[in-house]
Amino acid sequence: MTISPKLKEYLDGEKVQYEVLLHQEAYTAPEVAHTLHVPGKELAKVIMVKVSERFVMMVLPSTWKVSLNRLKEVFEDSHVRLATEEEFTGLFPDCSSGAMPPFGNLYGLDVYVDRSLTEDEEIVFQAGTRHEAIRMRYSDFAALVGPTVEEFHQLPANVLDH
């Protein structure tokens, strides 16, 4: 297995049950969901945003998009934008570009989870590679990451592509 070494060490050290799911190489969240045969709502994706000068990790269902207007309200800051991959790649040295797990706490980042993910018993997410994902209990994920739970998704019908 080649999941993020930092993530593996953390999960094993905390003695948390998780399952590594191997899948065909995939570059987008919908591709990952398709290769895993997991409904898009059950696969969590990570979106990096920049709030003024700091990076923040946002986690939401793979089929949904972030509402930047809502994030401006959440952070009480008008300087909120999607971060570019070039800007944040160096923050995750043990991960493939764009395949970082939603464990921002391991990388010194605040983590925000969309409330919709808290309704599921399990969470599935990329494990730091383009061909592996992890399935674990959401309650274990929340206990390990300590995310802030907010509602920041945009309904698909109202989504603007960025």
N, C-alpha and C positions, 0 to 999 in steps of 0.2 A: 504494500500500500504506500502511496505517496501523498496522502493528505497532508495539509499544512502541518509541519513538525510541531510548531508552537501550539496549534489546536489539539493535536493528538496528545501531546504531553499534558496539556491542561485537562482535557476530558478524562484521560487515564488517571491522572493525579487526583482528580475529584471523584473517581470511581463511579462515573456516570455511565449508564447504559446507552449505547448508540449503535447504529448500524451503518456501515459504509456501503453505499450503493454504487456499483460500477455502471457506467453508461458509455455510449459512443461519445466521442469528442463533440462538444457542443459549445457554441459561442454566445448564445442568447438564452435568456430565461425560458422563452417558449420552446426552444429547441431542447433544453434540458428536461422540461416537463414532458415533452413528447417522447424523448428517448427513455425516460423513466416510467412512462405510462402513469404519470401522476397528474391529477387535475391542476391546471394553472393556479387556481386559488390556494392550493395546498403547498405549492413551492414558493418559498420565500426568496426574494431577490434583494440585493444590496444596491442602494443608490447613494452615491457620495454627493453631498452638497457642501457648499462653502458658505458659511455664515460670517459675514465680514471677512476676517482673516483666518478663521479656523475651519477645519474640516469636521463634518458630522456625518455619521453613518445612519442612513435611513433604511429600514427593513419593512417590506410590504409584499403582498401577494404578487407573483410574477406577472399576472395579467393586468395589473393596475399601474397607474402612473402617479407620480408625486404632484401634488398641487402646490406650486411655488407660492401662490397667494396665501394658502393656508399656512405654509411654513413661515411666512413673514409674520403672521399672527402668532404662531406658536413660539417663535424666537423673539418676538417683539423687536424685529430688526428688518429694515427695508432692503438690506444688502444680503439677499439670499439668492443663490443661483446654483444650477447643477455644476458640479466640478468636472473638469475634463479628465479623461483617463491619464493623460500625460502629467497632470498635476498631482494625482494621488498614487500612481503606481509605486513609487518609492516607499510609500507608507506600509506596504505589504511585501517585504522582500522574500518571504517564503511561499508566496502565492503566484499562480499564473495571473497575468494581467486580466482584470475584470472578473476573476473567479474567487474573490476573497469571501471568507465565511462571515456571518453576521456577528462576529465576536470582536467588535471594535475595542472592547475593554483590554484585549490582549495587545493592542497596538496604540494604546493611549488615546482612544477616541470615544466620545460620547455616542451612545446608541439609542436611537428612537425606533420603536416598533409601532406600526399601524395597529390600532385597536382590533381590526378585523382578524389579525393573526392570533390574537389571544383566545378566540372562540374555538380554535382547533386543539385537539388533544396532542397532536404531533406537529412537528415542524420539520420540513425537508429543505436543505440548502446546499449550495456549492461548498466543497470542502477544501478550496484553495487550488484545485486543479480543474482542467476542462473535461475530465472524464470520471470524476468522483463526486458524490454527494453524500450527505449524512442525514439520517432520519433519527430523531430523538423526541422524547416527551417535551412538549412546550414548557411545562412547569420546570423541568430541569434546565432548559435553555434560559428561562427567565431568572432562575435562581443564580446561575453562573454569570450571566451578563449584567443583570440589574438594569434593563433598559427602561427608558421613560416611555410610557404608553400614551400615545396621542392619536388623533384621527387626522391624517394628512394626505389621504389618497384622493384622487379625482375619479369620479365615476367614468367608466369607459366612454359613454356618449358625449361627455364634456371634455374629453382629453385633447389637448393640443400636443402634437408631436414636437419634441425639442431636438 
